[in-house]
């Protein structure tokens, strides 16, 4: 997916969100650790499941949604729609520097894990140079796939079960068993 130039208002909003995140991270070390964790896709993928549960329960910062959308080169609205997150709720939590609910955090971390899975797959293939796993996943999620009966993977990303199906599909692609 190619990047399009963001309008000045969007750039200013992104700058403001990043500055607010830095302030909150400085005030709250747990928030900072969880925010950094959610942004490091490979780390999320390779983490022990108990560690991911701990992060979700401790609170994934709402600002992680904006950061992940930026890394995927998609709008925050598109990402929230894919994950079944309510825009007003996420915007309020970002403004108030609040964490996501455990359900919301699980969906966000599930997407991060999926991007990390693709990143690991490409890195293990030996040719990761120039490959952006986050942007690739963003495009791939929107393509109807025969293996999903013509559904787009994005249609499954709003539930843990659906995310599991998508992760299994990526694993099958890696092993060559994709159908």
N, C-alpha and C positions, 0 to 999 in steps of 0.2 A: 504494500500500500504506500503510495506517495504522500508526502506531507504537503498540505496546503498552507499558505501563509495565513496566520491567525489575524483577525482584525485587532486594531489597537486596544479596544475595550477588553477583548479576551486576553490579550497579553498582559494588560494591567491587572485583570482579575487573577490570572495565574501567578503573577509576581506577588500580589497581595496574599494569596493563599500560601505560597511558599514562605513568605516572611512570617505569617501567622503560625505556620507549622514550626519554623525555627524557634519562635518565642515559646510555644507550648513544649517543644522538645527540651528546651533549656530549663523550663520549670519542672518538668516531670520526667525523670529518667526512664520509668517504665514505658511511658507514652513514646519516648524517643526510641527505645529499643524495639517496641512493637511496630512503630512506623517504619523503621529501617528494615525490619524483618519482612514486612509485607511487600516492600519495594524490591527485595532481592529474590527474584524468582527462583533461581537455582537453589538458594538456601531454603526456601519454603519447600521445594520439591524434595530435597534431600533430608529435611528435618525428620526426626522421629515423630510419629503420629501423636504421641503424648505431648511433645513440645508444641505442635500445632494446636492441640486442644487447649493447652495452657495459655497460649497467645490469644486465642479466641475468647477464652473466659476472662483473661485480664483486660481485654478490650483492644480491638483493632481500631486505630484512629479513623474517624470519618474522612479525614483528609487523604487517606490512602486511596480512596476512590478517584480523586482528582489526579493524583500522581500516577496511578496505574493507567488511567485514560490517556494521560500525556505520553507515557511510555509506549502505549499501544497505538498512538496517533489517531485516536478516535475521540469524539466528543464525550464529555462526562454524561450527557443525557443518553447517548447510545449505550454506554457501558452500564448505566443504571437500569436501562430497559432490559438489556441482556440478562442482568443478574436479578431482575425483579425487585429493584430497590426504589422506594418512593423518593422522588426528587426533593419534595419539600422537607421530608424528614432528614435526608442526607445534608441538604443545604443548612438546615437549622443546626445539626450536630457539628458541621464544619465551623459555622459562625461561633458556636458556643464551646468549641474545642472538646467535644464529647466523643466517646468511643461509639462504635457501632454496637448494636445488640448482638448477642451471640449468633443468632440466625443470620443477620446481615454480614457479620464478620466471617462466618463460615463460608458464605458464598464468595466473598471477596478473596479470602485466603485460598479457596478452591480454584478460583481463576488464576491466582498467582502461582499455585502449584502446577496447574496445567501449562502455563507459559514456561515454568521451570523445567517441566518434563520435556517440552520441545527443545528448549535450550540445551539440556543435557544430551538429548538424542543427537542433535547436530554437532555438539562439541565432541561427543564420543565417536562420531563418524570421521572425525579428523579434518573437517574443512569448515570451521565456523566463521572464518574471516568474512566480514561484511554482512553476515546474517543477523537480522534483528528478530529474535523469537517473538517478542511482544507484538510487533507489527504483523508478522506472519500469522500468528494466532488470530489477531483481529480480523484479517481477511478470510482465513480459513473457516472461522466460525460462521461466516455469512454465506458460505457456499452450500447449496443442497447436495447431500451425499447419498448415493445409492445404498450404502451400508446402513443408513438411517431411514430407509424407505422414502428418500427424497426430502427429508427434513434437513434444515440447517442445524448444525451443532449448537448454535446460539439459542435455539428454541429449548434446549435441555439444560442450559446453564443456571437456571433459577432454582434448581433443587439439588441437594447432595447426590441423590440417585442419578439424576441426569448428568451431573458433572462426572460421576463415576463411569457412566456409559461412554462419555466423550474421552475420558482418560484411557479407558480400555481400547477405544478405537485408535487412539494415537499409538498405544503400545503395539497394537496389531500392525499398524503401518510400519513401525520400526522393525518388527520381526518378519515382515514380508507376508503376513497372513491377512492383509487388508482385502476386504471384498466389497 
